Amino acid sequence: MTETVQIEESDSWLEAFEALEHADKDSPTWLIPFRKAGLAQYAKTGLPTLRDEDWRFTNIDPIRKTAFRPTLAPGILEAAMLDGIPYPLKTGNAARLVFLDGHFQRELSDMSKLPQNVTSLSMKDAVAREDLRLDQHLGQYTYHHDNPFAALNAAFFQDGFYLNIPKNLQIETPLHIIHLSSGNDAQASFARFFIRAGEFSKCTILESHHALSEGIYLNAPTTEFVVENEANIEHIKIQDESKQAFHLASVYAHVGRAAQFHSHYLNMGGRISRNNIRTKLNGEGLECVLNGLYLADGDQLSDNHMIVDHSKPHCDSHEYFNGILDDKARGIFHGRILVQQIAQKTDAKQTNKNLLLSNDATADTKPQLEIYADDVKCTHGATIGQLDDEAIYYLRTRGVPKAVAQQMLVHAFAGEIIDRIHHELIREELDEVVWTRLEKFAHFQNVSTT
C-alpha cells in the first residue's frame, strides 16, 4: 500500500517530492521511509509562524510565499569559479570538499591530504554502502518535530558527505567544506552531513557558504556530529549567502564523555538566516562551547536558536554570541540551557551582546535556563546598546580620529568572538573577513573622519 502524505498549506513540496521519487530510482529501500517520515513531519507542522514561540521574532513569510524547487540534478561547476571564493585557507594545505546547490563536486574536491584510514565519501555513495549502516545512524541525533526545515532536509536531501574519523587519529590538516549556490531563483538545496569523531580523535572543520550570483534561493543543510569519548572537534561555519537568499541550517551534536566540541558561527549574508543548533551532552567531564558573531545591515534578519541539553553530571557549556547591526537589520538570539535532574555539578554560561549602529536596527534576545538539578552553577545575560560615547571621547582626546575610534571599538567587540577560535590561521583570516564586511556598513561610510 502506498503511503500518502497530505500537505494542506501548499502542495508545492508534495509535487516536488513526487518528482524526486520519480527521478531517484536507485536509492536503498530504507531511504524511502526515511524520506517519507521527514515529509510527513513537515506536513504535520508546516512552516512556522509568529505564533510559534520558537519563531515569534522571525517572520518567514517571504519563504512561505515562494514556490521553491529542490535541485534534483547536479550542476556543472567550472574550476575557475573557485578562484572567486573569498575564504580559502591561506596555507593551501586544507582538504577540500566542494558542493554546488547541495551536490558534491568530486572533480573540484581534494581529499588527498586526509589520512587514508579516514572514511570519507559523498552522502549519495554513503547511503548505498551497506557496511556503513546509515539506516541505523542517519537521523538518530536530529529532532524534526520542532524544526520543519530539518524535516524538509530529511525528505529532499540527495547528497552531502559522510566522514568517519577513526579512534586515536589526530588530524592536523583542516577540512574545508565549501557550499556554493548558483543563485537560480526559487531553487532549494538540502545537503546532508554526518560526521563521526572516534574516541581520542581530533579534527578542525571549516564550513563556508557562498553565492555565485545574487538570486533568491533557499539553502537548508543539516549536519549531525557524533563526538565520541575524549574526541576533540572544532567546527567553524561562515555564512555569506546572497543578500536575497534564505539560509536555514540545522546542526545537531551528540557529545560523549570528556570530549570537546567547539562550534563557531559567523553570519554575514542572507535576507533571512537562522542557525538551529541542538547539542546533547551525553557524558561526564565534557566541554561544549558555542560561539557566534552575526553582522547584518540593510533589511537583513539574522537568527540564532540553540538548545544545550545537559543530560550527564560534571559537564561545562559556554555560549557567547555577539551581534553588530546597522540600518534596519534585526538580530535574534534564543538560547536555552536545559539541565536534567541527573546533571549535578553542571557549569553553564550563556551571554548575548548586541551593538546597534543605527536607530532603526533592532535586537531581540531571550537567554533561558531550565534547571532540574540543585548542585549547579549556571548564569546567563544579555545586553543591547550602542557605541560607548565615553570610550570614543577618551580615544579622541588622545588624537584618534572619530572614525578610527569607532572602528577600534567595533573591532574589539567582534574580536570577543573571533578570538575564541583555536585554529590560528583560520582565526587570523576571519578577523580580516569580518572587518572587510563591516567596512561596507553605512555607519562607517557616513561617519566623520576627523
N, C-alpha and C positions, 0 to 999 in steps of 0.2 A: 504494500500500500504506500503510495507517495504522500510524504508529509507536505502539508500546505501551511504556509505562513501568511497571516493577514497583517497588512500594514495600513491602518486607517488614515494616518496623516498624509501620506503620499505614497504612490505606487512606484516612484522612480527607482528606489533601491530594490524593490522586488523585481522590477523589469531588468535591472542591471544584474541581479543575482541569476535570473533565468539565462541571461546572455553568458554569464560566467560558467554556469553548469554546461551549457551547450559547447562552449569553447574549450573547457578544461576536461577532457575525456580521460586523461592519463593519471589523475590523482589516485592515491591509495584509497581503499574503501573506507578507512577510519576517518579520512578527512572530510567526507561528505556530511556525516552527522555533526562533526565539529563546526563546519561552516553553518549548517542549518541552525545549530544551537545559538551561534552568535547572531544570526539574523532574527531568530525568534526572540532573543533577549532585547534586541533593538526594537522589534515590533511591539514588545510589551511596554517599553518606556517611551519610545520616540525621542526626538530631540528635546533637550531640557528647555525650560522657560524660566523667566524671572521668579516664578512661583516656587521653583525648586530651591531649597535652602542652599545647596552647594553651588548654585549658579545665579544667585539673586543679584549679583553685581555684574554679571556677564551676559549681555544681550547678544544672542547669536542669530537674530532674525535675518541678517544678510546671508548666513549659511542656509537657513531654512528656506529662503526664497530662491535659492539657486539649485537647479536640477543637475547635480554633479554626475559625472560618468566615470566609473573606475577605469583605469588604464589596463586593458586586458592583454595587450601585446607590448613587448619591449621595443623601445625606440632605438634609433641609431645615434650614437654619440661620437663625435669626432674627437680625436686626441687633442687637437688644438684648443678645444673648448676648455680643457682643464687648465690651460695657461692663464685664463682669466679668473680662476678661483683665488680669492684673496687671502686664504689662510693655509697654504701648505706649510708643513713643519719646516723650519729653516734648515734643520740638519739634513734633510733629504733622505734620512735613513728609516723613515717610518714605513711599516707595512701599510698597504693602501687597499681599501675596498671602495669601489665606485658604483653608485646606483643612479639610474635615470628614471624618474617617475615610479620609483619603487621596485624597479627591475635591476638585477645585478648585471654589471658590465664587466664580463670576465676579461676581455682583451685589455681594458684600461686599468685593471686591478693588479696589484703586485703583492703576493703573499710569500714571496721567496725569503723575506727577511725574518719570518717567523720560524721557530724550531720545527723540525719535521714531525715531532711527536704531538704537535698541536692538531686537533681535528678541526678543520675549517673548510666549510663548503657552503654554497648558496642554499637558502632555505628550500628552494624548488628541488634541489638534489637531496637535501637532508630528509625531507618528508618521505622520499622514495626509498630511503635506506632503512630496511627493517631492523638492522642491528643497532641503530641509534634509539629505537623505541620512542620516537617522538609522540606516538599516540598515547604514551603514558606520562609524558612530561610537558608537552606544549599546552599552555593554558592552565597548568596546575597552580600557578602563582599569581593569576590575574583575577580581578573581580569585575565582572561585566555588569552586575546588577545596578551599579551606580555610575556607570561610565558608558554611555551609548557609543562613543567613538571607538573605545576598545572593542565593543561588541561588533561594530561595523568592520573593524580590522580583522576580527576572527572570521567574519563571513567572507571578506573580499581579498585577504592577502593572497598573493601568488608567489611572492619571492621575499627575499631578505637574506639573513645569514645565520648560520649555526657555528658557534665557536665553543670548543671544549678544551680548556687548559688543564693538562694532567697534574696529578699530585706532585708537589715539590718543585714545580718548574717556575723559575723566576725569569720573566721575560723583560729584558731591559729596553727592547725596541718598542716604541709606542705603536698602537694600531690606529690608523686614521680612517674613519668611515665617512665618506663624502656622499651626501644626498644632493642630487641635482634635480630641479624641477624645470621642465621645458617651458612651463608657463602658459600652456594652452588653456584657453578659457573653459571653465566648468569641468576641468579634469580633476580626478581624485586619485591619490596614491595611498596605498596601505602596506608599507613594508613591515616585515616582522623579524625580530631578532631574538635569539635565545643564546645567552652567554653563561657558561658554567665555569667557575674557577674552582679547581680541585683543592684539596687540603694543602696548606702551606704554599700555594702558588701566588704569583704576583703579576699584575699587568696594568698598563695605563692605556686607556681608550679615549681617543678624541673623536667626537661625533659632530659633524657640521652640516648645516642645511643651507643651500643657496639656490637662487633663481637665475635661470638663463635669460628670462625676459620678464617684463612687468605685467604678467597676466593674473587673472582671477582663478585660483585653483585651491584645492584642499589637500593638505598633507597630514595624514593621521597615522604615524608609525606607532608600533607597540614594541617595547623591549622588556624581556624578562631576564633578570640577573639571578643566578643561584651562586651565592658566595659561601663556599663550604668552610669548615672549621679552620681557623687561623690563616685563611686566604686574605689577600690584600688587593683590592680593586680601586683604582682612581679613574673616574669617569668624568669627562669634560664635554659639555654639549654647547655648541654655538648655533643659534637660530637667527639666520639672516635672510629670511624669505622676501619675496616681493611685497611691496607696501600694499598691494591689493589682495594678497593671499590670506588663507586661513590655515593656521598651524595648530593642530590639536594632538598633542603627543601624550602617550601613556608609558610610564616607567614603573616597573614592579621589581622589587628586590627582596630576596629571601636570604637572610644573613645568618651564618652559623656561629658557633662558639669561638670566642676570641678572634673573630675576623675583623677586618677593617673595610668599610665601604664608604668612600668619599665621592660624592656626586655633585658637580658644579654646573650651573646653568647660566648662560649668557644669552639674553633675549634682546634682539635688536630689530627684527623685521616683522612683517605680517600686519595685516589690518586688524585681525583678531588672532591672538595666540594664547595658548594655555598649556601648561605642563601639569598633568595629573600624575603625582608621584605617590606611590604606596610602598612602604618598607615594613617588613615584618622581622623583628629582632628575635631570632629563634635559638639563641644560645647564650650562655653566660659569658661575661667578660669581653663582649664585642664593643666596637665603636662605629657609629653611623653618623656621618656628617653630610648635611645637605646645605649647599651654598648657592645663592642666586643673585644675579645683577640684571635688572631689566631697565633698558633705555628706550624711551618712547617719546615721539613728538607727533606733530600733526594731529590726526584723529585716531591714532593707534590705541589699541587696548591690549594690555599685557597682563596675563593672569597666571598665578602660581598657586596650585592647590595640592596640599600634601597631607598624608596621614602617616605617622610613625607609630607602629604598634609594638610596644614593649611587652613581650609575652614570656620573657625569662628574667630572672634576677641578675643584678650586677652588670647592667648594660648602660652605656653612655650614648646619648644622642644630642646633636647640636644642629640647629637650623639658623642660618644667617642669610637674610635676603634684604638687599637694598634696591631701591628704585629711584631713577632720575627721570623726571617727567617735564616736558615742555609743551607749549602751545595748548591744545585741547586734549592732550593724551590722558589716558586713565590707566592707573596701575592697581592691581588687585593681589592681595596676599591672603590666603586662608590656610592656616596651618593648625593641625590638630595632633597633639601628643596623647596617645592612649596608653595608660599604664595598667596592665592587668593585675588582678589581686596577687598573683604569684610573683610578680616582678618587683620584689623588695630590693632595696639598695639601688634603685634607678637614679641616674643623674641625667637630667634632660634640661636643655636650654633652647629657647626659641626667641629670635629677635627679628623684627621687621622695621626698617627705617626708610622713609620716603622723603626725597628732596624735590620740591616743586619749583621750577624755574619760571613759571608764568602764573598769573592769577586765574587762568582758565583750566589749568591742569588739576586733576583730582586723583586721590588715592583712597582706596578702601582697604582696611586691614582688619583681620579677625584671627588673632592667635588664640588657641584654645588648649586647655589642659583638661583631660578626663582621667581622673586618678582613682583607682580602686585598691591601691596598696597604701600602707600607712608609714612605711620607713623609706621615704624617697626624698630627693632634692630636685625640685622642678621649678623653673622660672620661665616667664615669658614677658615680652614687652613690645611696644610699637610706638613709633613717632612719625609725625607728618609735619614738615616745616620747610622754611625757605633758607637761603644762604644767610649766614650769620653776619649781620652788618658790623658788629664789633670786631670780628675777626678780619673782615675786609678793611675796616678802618685801621686796624693795627698794622696790617701789611702795607697799606698805602702810606702810613706815617714813616715807614722805612724805605720809601722810594719805589715800592712795587706798583706799577700801573693797575688801575681798577680791573681791566680785562684779565690781566695776568693773575691778579689776586683771586678773582672768581674761578679762573681755570685751576689754580692750585687747590682751592678748597673742594671743587667738584672732583678733581683727580684723586685727591686723598679719600673722598667719600667712596668713590668706585674702588679704590685700592683696598679698602677694608675687606672686599670680597675677593678680588683678583689675587691678592697676596696670600690667600689661603690655599691656592693651587700648589701642590707639591712639586710637580714636574717643572723644572726651572725654565727650559726653553719654551714650553707652552705658556707658562706664566708671563714671560717677557713679551712674547708675541701678542698675547691677548691684551696686555697693557697698551700696546700700540693700537690694536684694533679698536679698543674702547675709546681712546682719545680721538682717533680718526672719525668715529661715529659721532662723538659729542661735538666736534668742530662744525658739524652740519646743522646743529640745533640753531634755531632762530635766535635764541637767547644770546649765544656767543657771537653771532654775526651782527647783532644790533648794539651790543654793549660798547660803551666808550673805551677807547684805548689809552686814555690819559688818567 
